[in-house]
Amino acid sequence: MVRPLLPVPAWLNGRGGRPESYCHRQVIDAVRYLVAEGVRWASLPRDFPKWRAVYRFFRRWRDNDLIKELYGRLRARLRELAGKDTEPTAAIIDSQSVKGDATVPARSRGYDAGKKINGRKRHIATDTFGLLLTVIVTAASVSDRDAGADLLRALRERHHALRLVWADGGYTGWLVTFAAGVLALALTIVKRPDDITGFTVLPRRWVVERTFAWLIRARRLARDYETRTDSAEAMTW
């Protein structure tokens, strides 16, 4: 499933250059190690190929959307094994603010006053299993409602079978009308009961919260280190 999605070396396309000297599987493992352990590119263990070669591979994979394609194939396979259609008809959206490292430029970072975090915000959509459907990274100052429009638009472009989307109270207002009128999506708000204090599991919303818990276990995602937002999105995928 992975091999057809690997970037084709320039020399195989008749564009010159030397044949690659590293196993692509080792390069994939190196990228996954970097995300899981949170090391710098230059600090990759010597068991892996040279870090510059790994970074070039990651950059090609990112720029050609091959990471999303690979994840999509794996997600479809998992849904098939669970007895579901490969394309979901329902999704859950939410956002997560994370602190930004000094490597995050001022133009793509902001302050989330609600959570008191200076950095970036990940806006994601998942299926009912918690598997990623869409990822958008913005400054933490961008509201859920404003980013939600772009998130839903990207979700609709990529997954035509979607009909229903669940979200929390931060997405109320004009976004519900926009989703129904422009994108033909039923955006359902799952609100927290007013009479409950402390932690409580909310219907449907717990799925996307669990996905955030999966993501934050990767040390590279515990905070945002990426200079570019598309690199931050690729790290999430």
N, C-alpha and C positions, 0 to 999 in steps of 0.2 A: 504493500500500500504506500510505502514511503518512497521507494525508488523512482517511480515515474515523476514525482514532484521535485526531485532534486535539481538545482540549477545546472544547466548544461554548460560545461567549460567552453571557453571561446575557441579553443583549438579544434573542438569537435564540430563547431559551426563554420570552420574555414576562416576564422578571423585571426589566425596566428596565435603565437604564444606557446609556451611549453605545456605538455601534459601535466595534469595535477598529480602531485606525489603523495596526497593524503587520502585515506579511506573516508568516504563521505559519512559513513556510519560513525566513525570516530569524531568527526566534526560535529555531527548532531549531538552526540553524547557530551561534547565539550560545551556546547551552548546550553544544554539542559543542566549541566553541572554548574555553570555560571549563574543561571537563574535560581537554582535551588540553594546554592551556598552563598550567593551574594558577593563573590570575589570580583576584583577588577579584571578587565580583559588581560592585562599584562601579568596578572597573578595566576593564570590558569596553570595547573600542575604540569610538569614536564611529560607526564604520561600521554597527554593529548598533543595534537599537532600544534605548531607554532601559533601563538595567539593572533598574529596579524592575518594568518590564513583563515583562522576561525572567524575573525571579525569580518573579513571580506565575504565569506560564505553567508554569514548572518545578514549582512547588508544586502546581498543579492536576493536572498530569501525574503527579506522585509520589503524591498522595493517592488518585487513582482507578486506580492500577496500570496506567496506559496505557503507561508505559515498558516494563513486563514484557510487555504485550500486543504492542507493536510489535516488541520483540526476538523474541518467540515467532513472529511471522509471518515475520520475516526468516530466522530459524533454520529454519523449516519449508521455506521457499523454497530455501535453500542445500542442505538435505538432499535435496529433490526433484531439484535439479540434479546431485547426486552419485549419484543412483539409489537412494536410501534411502527408507524410510518416513518420513513427517513426524514420527511419534512414536518416540522411541528406546526400545530394550528393554534397554540397558545404559548405565551411568553410572560416572563416577569422582569421588570426593570427596576433598577435602583442605582445609587451612587455611593462611592467610598472616597473620602478625603484622606490623603496621606501627606506627610511632611516631605518637602522637597530638599534635596541636598544642595550644596553650593554649586554643583554642576548644572542645576536647572536655571536657565536664564530668566531674567525678570519679566521678559515679554510673554512668557508662557506659564507664569506662576501667579498665585494670588492668595488672598486671605479669606478663609471660610470662617465668618464671624460666629456662626452657630456652633461649630465644633472647635473653634479657636486653633485652627491649623493653617500654617503658611506653607503652601506647596501646590499640589495638583489634585484633581478629582478624577476618578475613574467612573465612567458611566457605562454600565453593562446591561445586556439583556440575555437571559438564559431561557432554556426550555424548561419543562416541568421536572426534568431530571437534574437541573442545575448546571447543564453544559452550556458553554458560551455560544451565543448567537451573534452578538455585536459588541464591540468595545470602542469607546471614544474617550480620549484623555483631553481634559481641558484644565485651565487654571482653576484653583480651588474656589475662587470668587464667583465663578459662573454658577447661576442658580440651576437647580434640577429641572425647573420648568423650561428654561431657555435651551439647555442642552438636550432636554427630553425630545424636543421637536426634531433635532438632527438625529438623535438616537432612533426615534420611531421611523423617520424617513429612511435611514440606512437599513433598518430592520425590514421595512416593507420592500425595498429594492432587492434584498437578498433572499427573502423568504416569502414567496407569494401566497403560500397557503395559510398564513397567519390570519386569525380572525379576532382573537381576544388577547388582551395584555393586562396584567395586574400591576399595580403600583401603590406606593404609599401616599400619604397626605401631601407630600411636597410637590406632587404633580397635578393637584387640583386646579380648577379654573379653566382658562382658555385652551389649555392643551387637550382636555377631554373633547372639546368641540372640534379642535383641529384634527385630532386623530380620527374622529368619526366622519367629518365632512370631507377632508382632503385625502386621508389614507385608508378609509373604510376599515378602521380598526376600532373595536370596542375597548376603550381604556377604562378599566374598573378600578376604583380606588378602595383599597383595603385599609380602613382606619383603625387606629388603636382605640379600644373602649375607654371612655372617660373615667370609669369607676375602678380601673385597674392600675395599680402602682407597681413599680419594679419590672423585672423581666417577664415577658410572656410570649408564647409562641403564637404568631398570627398566621391565619390561613394563607397559603400560597407564598406569602412574603418570606417565610422561613427558608424557602428553597434558595433564593438569591442571596440571603444572608449567609447560608452555608457555603455558597460559592465564594463569597468574599473571605470566609474563614479558610477555604482551601488555598486561595491566592496568597493570603498573607503569611502562610507557612513557608512560602518561598522567600528567602532572605533578600533577594534582589527586588522583591515587591513590597517589603516591609516599609520602605520609603521610596521616593522616586529619585533615581540617579541620572536619568537620561536627559541629554541636551535637547533632543528632538521628541515631540509628542508621538510621532509615528514609531519611534524606537520603543517608547513606553508602552504603546499599544501592542507592538510585536512581542515584548517581554511578557505581557499579560497572556497573549495567545500561547 
